[in-house]
């Protein structure tokens, strides 16, 4: 219950912040001002938009399957929110301590496919159905390179526990030697094993597609499908779709930060008498440990999300055949290559 009361406001706040930055960054790229009237610098615009959505009429098409139509947004949001339960926000705070945390996240976020199919099918709208079928094909396909990229890290760390993966990238780990013993950025997986740059690129592109973000927003292509699988949704039900999409962006960004960039660990190393890493990590279980850990993890995740936003307003939408070609001809082979190198690396250096 405590974790629920912490993570739900965290998710809502994170979505509002990244939505505001998305609109501001889009305006900057397009040489506009963006939100500027509601609150200082338009900072309250996301809250105003949320209030508008909540007050809108909840319209259900006459020929829709009303039970599935109403249940779909809840299922998609629950599947996304449930993934946060195994995310360690600091060195001593993880809502559910699972030794199979990585597997849990990959499994639970796959459930949103069921919700997407329910939304498209129950709407009794051809555009919604086409959008849901596209989304399912896209998510199922890109789960393969995501799994391969994640497996590369798991092979090196020899664990599926997200908290343990974070500790292995900490100066407190007993398995660090050489520059890695300094901690900070030198202990991160992507620095200890530089070939993981390939795995992270595969992971980042594939998760971008799983979030239905541009240039992979084919399931919601406005020029073709109106709004895709949520064409018939309005008001609060549409807001849940909106929240789930940005929540998924936040979840995969947190997962990428944990697997590749040290999780809640500070980027500063301990050099000589300057224990910057220790000072900016805090003490395990203390208030400083919680605050510093959450700060570093959320900062890394938000940097990844800002790049997702930048990509949306920079690259055009690709075609379905180009998307599938990218998945099966490029990302999947590179993911397999990363696994092979990871296996060799594990044998030679451990």
N, C-alpha and C positions, 0 to 999 in steps of 0.2 A: 504494500500500500504506500509506503514511504517512497519507493522507487517510482510508482505511478504518479504520485504527487510532484515528484521532481522532474521526471522525463516528459510528462505531458506539457507543462508550461515551457520546458526547454525546447520541445519540438515546435510549439506554437510561436514562441519568441524567435527561434531560429528561422522559421518560414517567413515571418513578417520582416525580419532584417534582410534576408537574402532577396526577398521580393522587392524591397525598397531599393537595394543596391542594383538589382537587375534593371529596374526602370531608370535609375540614374545613369548606369553604365550604358544602357541602350541609347539614352538621350545624348550622352557624351560622344558616342560613336557616330550618331546621326546628326551631330551638331545642333542639338536641341537643349532645352533647360530641364525637361522632365518634371516630376512633381515639385511644386514650389509654393503652393498656397496653403495647404492643410498642415498647420504646424510649422515650426522652424525648418526651413529648407525642404518643406514637404514631407517631413519625417513621419507625420501621422496619416499620410495617404493610405498605406496598407491597412491600417485600422479602419479608416473610412470605407475602403473597398470591401473589407470583411463585413462591416455593418450593413452595407448596401446589399450584399449577397444574402445575409441572414434575413433581411426584411422582404426579399423578393417573394413573389407567389410561388408556391410549390406545385408545379403543373405535372400531372401524370397523363400521358396519352391514353385516349379512350380504349384503344385496341392493344395496349401494352399488357404484358404479364405483370400484374401489379405486385405480386409477392416478390418475384425475382428483381423487378425494377427497383423496389424499395431496399432490398437487401444488398444489392451489388455495391453501392458506395460504402456501406458499413464494412463489408468483407474486405474490400481493397484497403481501406484505412486501417482496419485491425491487423491485416497481414503486414502492412508497413510498420505500424507502431510496435507490433510484437517483436520485431527484429532488434529494437533498442534494448530489450531486456538483458541481453548478454554483452552489451557494450560497456567496457570499464571506463568510467569517466575520470577516475584517478587511480592511484596505486592501492587504495583501500576501499573503493566504492565500485561495486559491480552488482546490479540488482539480482541477477541469477548467475551463480558460479557454476558454469557447465564446462566439463572437460571437452565437450564437443561443440563449443560455441560457434566456431567457424561453420561447421556443418549445419547448425541450427539456423544461422542467418541465411545461408544459401537455400535452405529448404523452405523457410517461412516466407521469404520474399517471393518465392515461386507461386505461392498461393494466390497472389493478386491476379494471376492469369485466369483463375476461375471467376473472380469478380468481374474482370474485363469481359469475358465471354457472357456472363450473366447480363451485364449492362447492355451489350450490343444485341444479344438475342431477344431480351425481354422488351426492348424499345419498339420492336416491330417496325424498324426503320432500316431501309437498305443501306444508307450511309453509315449508320451506327454498326450494323452487322459487318460491313466491309472493314470498318475501322477496327473492330474487335478481332476479326480474323487476321488482319495485318499485325496487330499488336501481339497476338499469341505467337504467330510465326516468328516475329522479331525477338520476343523475349526468350522463347524456347531455343532459338538458334544461338543467340548471344550468351546464353548460360554456359555453353560449351567453352568458349575462350575464357570467360570469367572463372570457371572452375579450374581450368588449366593454369591460369595465372596464380590463383590462390594456392593451388597444389604445389607450385614451385616454392612458395614461402613455407608451406607446411612441411615439405620434405627437408628443408634446412633446419627448421625449428623443432621438428619431431613432436609437435603437439597441435591439437585443435583448440586449445584453451586460449582465448584472446588475451586474458590477463597474463598468462605465462609468456606469450609472445612479446608483450610489452616489457616484462621483467628481463627477458633475454636481450633486450635492446637498452638496458639500463646499466649504469656503472656498478650496480649492486650484483650483476650477474657474475658468476664464477667462471664462465666460459669465455670471457673476453681476454684477449692478449694483444700485444703490440699497441698500435694506435687505438684499437678498440677499447683498451683499458682506460683511456682518457674519458670515455663516456661521451655524452652529447651526440653530435651528428656522426662521430666516428663509430658509434655503436649501433647505428640504424642499419636495418637489413639491407637497404638499397646501397649503402656505402660499404658495409662488410662484404657484400656479394654484388659487385657492380653489374653483373649480367641481369640482375633483377630490374634494371631500367627497362629492359625489353618486356618483362612480365608486367611492370606497372603501366607501360604504354598500352599493352593489350588489355589490361584490367580497366584502365580509364576509358578507352574508346568503347569497350563492350558494355560497361556500366552506364555510359552515356546513352547507348542505344536501349538498354533495359529501362532507363528512366523516360524513354520516349522524348528525349531532348533533341533539339536541332543539332546537327543536320539529319537526325534520325527520327524526326517527328512525323513520319509517314502515317502512323495510325490516326493522327489528328490533322492531317493536311487540309488546311482551310480552303485552299483553291480547288480541292477535289471532293472532300468528304464533309464539308461544313465544319464539324468539330470532332468527327470520328465517333468513337464508342459512347461519348457523353453528349451527343448532339441533342437528345431530348431532355436532358437534365437541366434544372434551373434551381435558383435559390440555394438553400442550405445543402441539398444533395450535390449540387455542382461544387459547392465550397469544399465538400469532403474529397471529391476527386482532385481538386486543386491542392488541398492540403496533403493528400497522399503522394502526389507527384513531387512536391518540394520536400516532403518528408523522406521519400526514397532517395532524392539527391543528397540529402544530409546523411542518411544512413550509409550509402555506399562511399561517401567521402570520409566518414568516420572509419569505416572498415579499411579503406586504402591507407589512411594515416596510421592505423594500428599495425597493419601488415608490413608496410614498407618504410614508414617515416617515424618510427619510434613511439607511436601512440602518445601517451601522456608524458613522455620523457622530454626534458629540456634539450634544445639544440646546442647548448653551450657545454664545452668540455671542461674537465678539471685539469688545469695546467699549472704544475708546481704548487705554490701556496694559494693560487687563485682557484678556489673550489666553486667556480661559477655554476657547474652542473648541479652540485649538491645544494647550493643556495637557491637556485631557481627550480629545484624539484620539490623542495620541502621535505618534511619528515613524514614517513608513512603513517597514516592514521591521524595525523594532526590537521588542524584547520589549514595551515599553509600547504600541506601536501594535497589536500582536496582542491584548494583554490588554484595552485600552480598547475596541477595535473589537468584539471578541467580547462584552464586557460590555454595550455599548449595544444591539447587535443582539439579543442574547438577552433583554435586559430588555424591549425593545419587543415582541418576540414573545410573551413570557410574559404581559405585560399584556393582549394580545389574547386569549390562551388563557384567562385568568381571566374575561374577559367571556363567552367561550364557555361556561365552566362555570357562571357566574352565570345565563345565559340558560336553561341546561338545567333548573335548579331553580326557574325563575320562570314560564316560559310552558308551557302545555299543548301536547300533540302536536296538530298540525293534520291535517285529512283530506287524502286524496290529491288530490281536486279543488281544494281550497284551495291546496295546494302548487303544483300545475300552474298555477293561475290567478295566483298570486304570481309565478311564473317568467315566464310569457308575456305577462301583462297589465300587469305593473308593472316588474319588474326589467329585462327586455329593452328595453322602450321607454326607460326611464331610462338604460340603457347606451348606446343609440343616440343619445340626447340628449347624453350626455357626449362621445361621439365627435364630434358636430357642433360642440359648443362648443370642443372641443380643436382641431379643424381651424381654426376661426375665430381662436382664441387664438394658434395657431402663426403664422398669416399676419399678424396685427395686431402682435404683440409680439416677433416674432423676425425 
